Amino acid sequence: MTAVEERTAGDRSGARTPLLRARNLVQEFPVQAAGGVKGGVVHAVSDVSFDIYRGETLGVVGETGSGKSTLARSVIQLPRPKSGVVEFQGTDLMKAGRKELKESRRQMQMVYQDPFGSLNPRWRVSELVEEPLVGHGQGNASSRKRRVEELLDLVGLDPSQYAKRRPFELSGGQCQRVAIARAVALEPALIVADEAVSSLDVLIQAQVLNLFEKLRRELNLSYLFIAHDLAMVKQVSDRVAVMYLGQLAEIGPAEGMYRQPLHPYTSALLDSIPRVDPVTGAAHRPVALPGEPPSPIDPPSGCRFRTRCPRAQLKCAEEAPQLVERLPGHQVACHFPLDVVEADLPPKPAGATLAPPPVPAQPTAPAQPAPQQTL
Ligand SMILES: Nc1ncnc2c1ncn2[C@@H]1O[C@H](COP(=O)(O)OP(=O)(O)OP(=O)(O)O)[C@@H](O)[C@H]1O
């Protein structure tokens, strides 16, 4: 039985244990004071918990610097998080020794944003795809050659045309296909895709996303899929996690979250992208998110989003909200989520200055946006 067949058989037994279980993950980086910048600790990931199930894609979105990549690297223990739990296929990675970690990393592969940068420019495609097999002592030269051809076919590259080429003789999309062939060579269970299609043209993006989907079906893969592009994340994800300043603001089913965001931050993120209302068909004029995220060296007390939140109350400064399930499978970390109507919010005390005054909506696109994707 291959690793893929074993995993599929496990799923048919009906067991619904997560493939990956992350609990209370914390990752921090010390920073030296320099050039007027205060020293201290970057709170890159603070108390983040989530699960990923077999065959599932969990999308992760958030503004730049919100901790998406650090979260992904914490999962694969590069570097090991400061604290928390990462259980992968039942192995506690935080306590795993080198051998266990090597085996787990075989089962968890990364695909990075820069397809050229992730490939050794001097190697031929066949050598690049063979490398993980050699590294893990798989097969002999002739069986590996067959496997490399199989993998190239799988990612849509004709071995007779591409096996002998070097990365500079390939397009960005072809390089990313090679990177994906390397990633799936050892039959992993989880692919961590960190902005894996962001640098590609829109058409090539769609092709690589289709490839990810095909591999998910054929290899029973799970994905942790990180991207800036909310529309793309919705398209590929079963569930979506929204990060703000190192924390999870909201996590839930992709469809439900885009239809009914519960966190004011998610709502603001969605408002900032051009789209068409699925019900009325009306074009939505994107509204820029007000303000800048605060420094992760000195995050606000209580709810980290409160300094930009139009619904912030005193409680938001005093108490950090916990993730609470408010709809089936849909959790939000907010004292006053959007399913609580405005009229039911406590009155703001006079002179409260928790949040900046509401910023008038500033369209960031022309008044007549071009046809947009439907969210
Ligand atoms: N090695 C490091 N040393 C110091 N600070 C770091 C390090 N890696 C990340 N950071 C900081 O941690 C925070 C989170 O960074 P991270 O790259 O995880 O965010 P991100 O959401 O992936 O951003 P982007 O979308 O721009 O890739 C940022 O403030 C970043 O500057």
The ligand as a Tripos MOL2 file, in Angstrom:
@<TRIPOS>MOLECULE
LIG
   31    33     1     0     0
SMALL
NO_CHARGES

@<TRIPOS>ATOM
      1 N1         13.3340   36.3690   11.6410 N.pl3     1 LIG1
      2 C1         12.6580   37.4410   12.0640 C.ar      1 LIG1
      3 N2         13.2120   38.3340   12.9120 N.ar      1 LIG1
      4 C2         12.5170   39.4090   13.3480 C.ar      1 LIG1
      5 N3         11.2390   39.6860   12.9900 N.ar      1 LIG1
      6 C3         10.6470   38.8230   12.1480 C.ar      1 LIG1
      7 C4         11.2950   37.6700   11.6270 C.ar      1 LIG1
      8 N4         10.4470   37.0060   10.8050 N.ar      1 LIG1
      9 C5          9.3020   37.7310   10.8130 C.ar      1 LIG1
     10 N5          9.4230   38.8110   11.6040 N.ar      1 LIG1
     11 C6          8.3990   39.8100   11.9010 C.3       1 LIG1
     12 O1          7.2530   39.0850   12.3360 O.3       1 LIG1
     13 C7          6.0730   39.7190   11.8680 C.3       1 LIG1
     14 C8          5.2660   38.7160   11.0510 C.3       1 LIG1
     15 O2          5.9720   38.4780    9.8470 O.3       1 LIG1
     16 P1          5.4600   37.4510    8.7430 P.3       1 LIG1
     17 O3          6.4580   37.4300    7.6400 O.co2     1 LIG1
     18 O4          5.1560   36.1670    9.4010 O.co2     1 LIG1
     19 O5          4.1130   38.1450    8.2620 O.3       1 LIG1
     20 P2          3.2600   37.8320    6.9550 P.3       1 LIG1
     21 O6          1.8440   37.9750    7.3420 O.co2     1 LIG1
     22 O7          3.6790   36.5280    6.3720 O.co2     1 LIG1
     23 O8          3.6880   39.0150    6.0210 O.3       1 LIG1
     24 P3          3.7720   39.0150    4.4020 P.3       1 LIG1
     25 O9          2.3630   38.8740    3.9240 O.co2     1 LIG1
     26 O10         4.3560   40.3530    4.1030 O.co2     1 LIG1
     27 O11         4.6540   37.8750    4.0070 O.co2     1 LIG1
     28 C9          6.5150   40.9260   11.0590 C.3       1 LIG1
     29 O12         6.4790   42.0480   11.8970 O.3       1 LIG1
     30 C10         7.9340   40.5800   10.6780 C.3       1 LIG1
     31 O13         8.7010   41.7440   10.4820 O.3       1 LIG1
@<TRIPOS>BOND
     1     1     2 1
     2     2     3 ar
     3     2     7 ar
     4     3     4 ar
     5     4     5 ar
     6     5     6 ar
     7     6     7 ar
     8     6    10 ar
     9     7     8 ar
    10     8     9 ar
    11     9    10 ar
    12    10    11 1
    13    11    12 1
    14    11    30 1
    15    12    13 1
    16    13    14 1
    17    13    28 1
    18    14    15 1
    19    15    16 1
    20    16    17 2
    21    16    18 1
    22    16    19 1
    23    19    20 1
    24    20    21 2
    25    20    22 1
    26    20    23 1
    27    23    24 1
    28    24    25 2
    29    24    26 1
    30    24    27 1
    31    28    29 1
    32    28    30 1
    33    30    31 1
@<TRIPOS>SUBSTRUCTURE
     1 LIG1         1 GROUP 0 **** ****
